[in-house]
Amino acid sequence: MELPAETVKDLTNRLRRIEGQVRALQQMLADERDCREIVTQLSAANKALEQTGFVLVAAGLTWCLEDPERSAAEGYELADVQKMFTKLA
């Protein structure tokens, strides 16, 4: 799947922020922070991962619609990308 450089940069930045959130969660556990605070942060990290996945799949759908023959030749038929979307939903 061919993704625009801007999309790759956005996805990379999102994943770096999530990585920071996960490190903060580890520290919260080590510091024996309140369970409710930890769950709140877990929820935020999970939501950020979901949103990153949606951005990725949306870019894939766009690519498939713009060049369906090429995307199918590379193993990304529209139906396959739609299945990826339903995995995230």
DARATA-V116775 format. One record per residue. N is the residue number from 1. D_CENTER is the distance of its C-alpha to the mean C-alpha in whole Angstrom. Layout:
# DARATA-V116775
n=N d_center=D_CENTER
n=N d_center=D_CENTER
This chain:
# DARATA-V116775
n=1 d_center=15
n=2 d_center=16
n=3 d_center=14
n=4 d_center=15
n=5 d_center=16
n=6 d_center=15
n=7 d_center=11
n=8 d_center=11
n=9 d_center=13
n=10 d_center=10
n=11 d_center=7
n=12 d_center=10
n=13 d_center=11
n=14 d_center=8
n=15 d_center=8
n=16 d_center=11
n=17 d_center=12
n=18 d_center=10
n=19 d_center=12
n=20 d_center=15
n=21 d_center=14
n=22 d_center=15
n=23 d_center=18
n=24 d_center=19
n=25 d_center=19
n=26 d_center=21
n=27 d_center=23
n=28 d_center=24
n=29 d_center=24
n=30 d_center=27
n=31 d_center=28
n=32 d_center=29
n=33 d_center=27
n=34 d_center=28
n=35 d_center=26
n=36 d_center=25
n=37 d_center=23
n=38 d_center=21
n=39 d_center=20
n=40 d_center=19
n=41 d_center=17
n=42 d_center=15
n=43 d_center=14
n=44 d_center=13
n=45 d_center=11
n=46 d_center=10
n=47 d_center=9
n=48 d_center=7
n=49 d_center=5
n=50 d_center=5
n=51 d_center=5
n=52 d_center=3
n=53 d_center=3
n=54 d_center=6
n=55 d_center=6
n=56 d_center=6
n=57 d_center=8
n=58 d_center=10
n=59 d_center=11
n=60 d_center=12
n=61 d_center=14
n=62 d_center=16
n=63 d_center=17
n=64 d_center=18
n=65 d_center=20
n=66 d_center=22
n=67 d_center=23
n=68 d_center=23
n=69 d_center=26
n=70 d_center=24
n=71 d_center=20
n=72 d_center=23
n=73 d_center=24
n=74 d_center=21
n=75 d_center=20
n=76 d_center=18
n=77 d_center=20
n=78 d_center=19
n=79 d_center=19
n=80 d_center=17
n=81 d_center=14
n=82 d_center=15
n=83 d_center=15
n=84 d_center=11
n=85 d_center=11
n=86 d_center=13
n=87 d_center=12
n=88 d_center=9
n=89 d_center=12
